[in-house]
Amino acid sequence: MSTARVSGPRIGIALGSGAARGWAHIGVLQALEETGIRPAVVCGTSIGALVGGAYVLGNLGALERWVRELNWGRFLRLFDVHLVGGGFIEGERFVDAVRGDTADVDIDTLALPFAAIATDFHTGQEIWLQRGSLFDAIRASIALPGLFTPVARDAALLVDGGLVNPVPVSVCRALGAERVIAVNLNGDIVGRHGATRRVEPPACVDGATDETDLVGRLSQQIVSTLRSLPGAENMLKARPRDARPGLLDVVAGALNIMQDRITRSRMAGDPPDVLLAPRLAQIGLLEFARAAEAIEEGRRCVRAMRPALEDMLR
């Protein structure tokens, strides 16, 4: 770890939502420290909350090692697919795997001010999670509707914060940041979903079960669950490769459009001092096993923006 700056403006970093593209935040934070910039305020939405939480705990290196070893087989073993509770996946196994042997902590006890952003499902209100269990806050912030089940907290039902504030610049300022670096993971993805190359899970043996078999089992479980829904047969009919996008393409594309438009609107009203926008359109919503690409792109983005970062510190 490089020596951080001890003078100059109080820097905040707003780590945006973006599912699997969020591993780029690891590269961003590492490259910033190598440049001599260590944020004094950390705020994150969804995957940004997860990586930001690891950073404020001092566990970024451990998280990087874990995600670099993540493959399709390990990824699929984290999930219990069902439609109970408003989502396919409970999410606890995923957060527990990221957490590893690290003990949970109260957000109030962290060395740096930290907030995870969630959305109140019933009211649409933006919720800043700044107290209580760090990992419970992360779990609420990553509750992507339709994928992870919502989280009950303080009489509210919480879902992914990307619905209301995908890149939480305003939260950084409210927590005392004098300069804000924003990391937008979704700046180049609108219209690209389904047009980029698709990566098939590699076949390799892990014990007695290979990853291709796990993908098949997961797909069968999802299809079996969906077949029980009214009108499911039409939804699941096979279409030609060049036909209209499939169900997951439509859902992912809609989320991309929504988050891009909300991000543009929020940052127009409260622009960051420096905007980092890694180019991540080639990484799909759930391609968590492509961490090496995302991390390197995060680092590249910081290098490209170094003049702007240095200017911010003057």
C-alpha positions as a printed Julia matrix, in Angstrom:
314×3 Matrix{Float64}:
   0.0     0.0     0.0
   1.35    3.39   -0.93
   1.56    6.37    1.37
  -1.73    8.26    1.29
  -1.99   12.0     1.15
  -2.31   13.62    4.58
  -3.18   17.11    3.39
  -5.44   18.64    0.81
  -9.2    18.38    0.42
 -11.23   15.64    2.07
 -11.86   13.11   -0.72
 -15.0    11.04   -1.04
 -15.56    8.19   -3.47
 -18.98    7.21   -4.81
 -18.88    3.61   -6.03
 -21.7     2.93   -8.45
 -23.95   -0.04   -9.11
 -23.39   -2.44  -11.99
 -23.53   -6.08  -10.8
 -20.56   -8.08  -12.19
 -18.99   -4.95  -13.65
 -18.48   -3.84  -10.04
 -15.23   -5.75   -9.67
 -13.74   -2.78  -11.55
 -14.07   -0.85   -8.28
 -11.25   -3.01   -6.87
  -8.89   -1.83   -9.58
 -10.04    1.77   -9.18
  -9.37    1.83   -5.43
  -6.0     0.13   -5.8
  -4.89    2.49   -8.56
  -6.01    5.54   -6.58
  -3.89    4.5    -3.61
  -0.92    3.92   -5.91
  -1.46    7.46   -7.15
  -1.41    8.71   -3.55
  -5.14    9.22   -3.15
  -6.9     7.51   -0.27
 -10.59    8.44    0.1
 -11.7     9.73    3.5
 -15.39    9.05    2.78
 -16.72    5.91    1.04
 -20.25    5.48   -0.27
 -21.51    2.66   -2.42
 -24.61    1.45   -4.2
 -25.18   -2.27   -4.76
 -21.89   -3.9    -5.85
 -20.27   -0.56   -5.0
 -21.39   -1.02   -1.39
 -19.9    -4.5    -1.34
 -16.49   -3.43   -2.64
 -16.57   -0.22   -0.59
 -17.33   -2.21    2.54
 -14.33   -4.45    1.92
 -12.19   -1.35    1.41
 -13.13    0.34    4.67
 -12.54   -2.96    6.51
  -9.06   -3.21    5.01
 -10.07   -6.41    3.19
  -9.74   -5.26   -0.42
  -6.78   -7.55   -1.06
  -8.64  -10.57    0.28
 -11.67   -9.71   -1.85
  -9.48   -9.4    -4.94
  -7.97  -12.84   -4.33
 -11.42  -14.37   -3.9
 -12.94  -12.82   -7.03
  -9.91  -13.72   -9.17
 -10.43  -17.37   -8.21
 -14.17  -17.22   -8.86
 -15.29  -19.38  -11.78
 -18.67  -20.49  -13.05
 -18.75  -23.56  -10.83
 -18.0   -21.65   -7.63
 -20.33  -18.86   -8.65
 -23.3   -21.16   -9.19
 -22.75  -22.97   -5.9
 -23.43  -19.69   -4.07
 -27.08  -19.64   -5.09
 -30.3   -21.41   -4.18
 -32.67  -20.72   -7.07
 -36.35  -20.33   -6.21
 -39.19  -17.83   -6.44
 -39.96  -17.51   -2.74
 -39.65  -14.07   -1.19
 -39.6   -11.96   -4.34
 -36.44  -13.17   -6.06
 -34.54  -16.13   -7.47
 -31.73  -15.91   -4.9
 -31.67  -15.27   -1.16
 -28.23  -13.62   -1.34
 -26.9   -14.57    2.08
 -24.58  -17.24    0.66
 -23.11  -14.73   -1.77
 -22.44  -12.13    0.93
 -21.1   -14.81    3.32
 -18.68  -16.02    0.64
 -17.42  -12.49    0.05
 -17.17  -11.93    3.79
 -15.05  -15.05    4.38
 -13.66  -15.23    7.9
 -14.15  -11.52    8.55
 -16.29  -10.77   11.59
 -19.26   -8.49   11.05
 -18.91   -4.96   12.41
 -21.17   -2.04   13.15
 -20.87    0.69   10.52
 -20.46    3.26   13.29
 -17.17    1.63   14.32
 -15.5     1.78   10.89
 -12.36    3.87   10.49
 -13.94    5.87    7.64
 -17.45    7.29    7.17
 -19.37    4.76    5.07
 -22.88    4.46    3.68
 -24.59    1.8     1.59
 -27.54    2.93   -0.51
 -30.79    0.98   -0.69
 -34.36    1.67   -1.82
 -37.54    1.34    0.23
 -39.63   -0.98   -1.94
 -42.98    0.35   -0.71
 -42.27    4.09   -0.85
 -39.43    4.39   -3.38
 -37.47    6.4    -0.82
 -33.69    6.45   -0.97
 -32.27    4.88    2.2
 -28.78    5.61    3.49
 -27.56    2.72    5.63
 -25.03    4.22    8.05
 -25.66    2.23   11.24
 -25.94   -1.37   12.3
 -24.44   -4.46   10.68
 -22.14   -3.71    7.75
 -22.92   -6.97    5.99
 -26.68   -6.58    6.48
 -26.41   -3.14    4.88
 -24.47   -4.59    1.93
 -27.02   -7.38    1.53
 -29.85   -4.82    1.35
 -27.97   -2.61   -1.11
 -27.34   -5.48   -3.57
 -30.96   -6.75   -3.56
 -31.46   -6.41   -7.32
 -35.22   -6.79   -7.94
 -36.16  -10.11   -9.49
 -32.75  -11.64   -8.7
 -32.04  -11.22   -4.97
 -34.87  -11.26   -2.48
 -35.67   -7.96   -0.7
 -34.38   -7.4     2.85
 -36.6    -6.5     5.82
 -34.99   -3.83    8.0
 -36.53   -1.4    10.52
 -40.09   -2.14    9.31
 -39.07   -1.4     5.7
 -38.54   -3.75    2.77
 -35.3    -2.79    1.06
 -34.09   -3.45   -2.49
 -31.14   -2.38   -4.64
 -30.11    1.26   -4.23
 -29.41    1.53   -7.95
 -33.13    2.12   -8.48
 -32.82    5.6    -6.97
 -29.16    6.59   -6.74
 -26.82    4.45   -8.87
 -23.74    6.62   -8.18
 -24.11    8.21   -4.71
 -22.26   11.5    -5.15
 -24.79   13.36   -2.99
 -24.25   10.96   -0.09
 -20.49   11.52   -0.16
 -21.01   15.26    0.1
 -23.51   14.83    2.95
 -20.94   12.76    4.85
 -18.37   15.54    4.64
 -16.46   15.03    1.39
 -15.03   18.25   -0.06
 -14.15   16.62   -3.39
 -15.91   13.62   -4.86
 -14.64   10.99   -7.26
 -17.54    9.1    -8.87
 -17.22    5.68  -10.5
 -19.97    5.07  -13.07
 -19.96    1.46  -14.31
 -22.82    1.89  -16.75
 -21.79    4.79  -18.96
 -21.18    2.75  -22.12
 -23.69   -0.1   -21.85
 -27.02    1.24  -23.15
 -27.85   -0.5   -26.4
 -24.89   -2.86  -26.06
 -26.52   -5.7   -24.11
 -26.88   -8.73  -26.33
 -24.65   -7.15  -28.99
 -21.41   -7.94  -27.18
 -19.7   -11.28  -27.29
 -21.15  -13.97  -25.08
 -18.76  -15.98  -22.95
 -19.68  -19.6   -22.46
 -18.71  -21.11  -19.12
 -15.54  -23.17  -19.55
 -15.65  -26.91  -19.0
 -13.38  -28.0   -16.2
 -13.59  -30.61  -13.51
 -13.89  -29.62   -9.88
 -14.26  -32.78   -7.87
 -16.87  -34.89   -9.57
 -18.89  -32.01  -11.02
 -17.94  -29.86  -14.0
 -19.14  -26.3   -14.55
 -21.08  -27.06  -17.7
 -23.18  -29.52  -15.73
 -23.77  -26.87  -13.03
 -24.9   -24.34  -15.62
 -27.28  -26.92  -17.03
 -28.66  -27.76  -13.61
 -29.17  -24.09  -12.76
 -30.9   -23.46  -16.09
 -33.14  -26.49  -15.61
 -34.09  -25.31  -12.13
 -34.97  -21.83  -13.38
 -36.96  -23.2   -16.31
 -38.75  -25.68  -14.06
 -39.74  -22.87  -11.72
 -40.84  -20.59  -14.54
 -42.96  -23.3   -16.16
 -45.24  -23.2   -13.15
 -46.16  -19.59  -13.92
 -49.21  -18.64  -16.06
 -48.24  -18.07  -19.69
 -44.76  -19.49  -19.13
 -44.75  -21.7   -22.22
 -44.86  -18.72  -24.58
 -42.15  -16.96  -22.59
 -39.86  -20.01  -22.76
 -40.3   -20.89  -26.44
 -37.03  -21.12  -28.31
 -36.4   -18.28  -30.76
 -33.96  -18.01  -33.66
 -30.57  -16.57  -32.76
 -31.28  -13.37  -34.72
 -34.8   -12.88  -33.32
 -35.88  -10.45  -30.63
 -33.89  -10.48  -27.36
 -34.71  -13.09  -24.75
 -36.09  -12.58  -21.27
 -32.75  -12.0   -19.52
 -31.56   -9.69  -22.3
 -34.71   -7.59  -21.93
 -34.4    -7.41  -18.13
 -30.7    -6.54  -18.25
 -31.21   -4.0   -21.04
 -34.05   -2.32  -19.16
 -31.91   -2.08  -16.01
 -29.07   -0.61  -18.07
 -31.32    2.09  -19.53
 -32.9     2.92  -16.17
 -29.61    3.22  -14.32
 -27.98    5.23  -17.11
 -30.81    7.76  -17.2
 -31.04    8.06  -13.41
 -27.27    8.45  -13.13
 -27.2    11.2   -15.75
 -30.04   13.04  -14.01
 -28.54   12.8   -10.52
 -25.05   13.84  -11.61
 -26.39   16.75  -13.64
 -27.8    18.18  -10.42
 -24.79   17.26   -8.27
 -21.77   16.59  -10.52
 -18.66   14.9    -9.09
 -15.31   16.63   -9.23
 -13.89   13.71  -11.22
 -15.91   11.08  -13.07
 -14.32    7.69  -13.7
 -16.16    5.65  -16.33
 -14.53    2.26  -16.97
 -15.42    0.68  -20.31
 -17.23   -2.48  -19.28
 -19.95   -3.06  -21.88
 -18.42   -6.41  -22.78
 -19.15   -7.8   -19.29
 -22.69   -9.06  -18.74
 -24.86   -8.44  -15.68
 -24.04  -11.78  -14.01
 -20.57  -12.51  -15.42
 -18.95  -12.33  -11.99
 -16.26  -14.79  -13.11
 -14.68  -12.13  -15.36
 -13.08  -10.27  -12.46
  -9.59  -10.0   -13.96
 -10.9    -7.99  -16.95
 -12.99   -5.69  -14.77
 -10.2    -5.03  -12.27
  -7.7    -4.17  -15.0
 -10.18   -1.82  -16.67
 -10.7    -0.06  -13.35
  -6.96    0.47  -13.04
  -6.69    1.63  -16.68
  -9.44    4.17  -16.15
  -7.62    5.74  -13.19
  -4.39    5.96  -15.18
  -6.22    7.68  -18.03
  -7.78   10.22  -15.65
  -4.66   10.94  -13.62
  -4.3    14.54  -14.86
  -7.88   15.33  -13.77
  -7.29   13.64  -10.41
  -4.13   15.66   -9.8
  -5.94   18.86  -10.78
  -8.7    18.05   -8.28
  -6.18   17.95   -5.45
  -4.81   21.44   -6.05
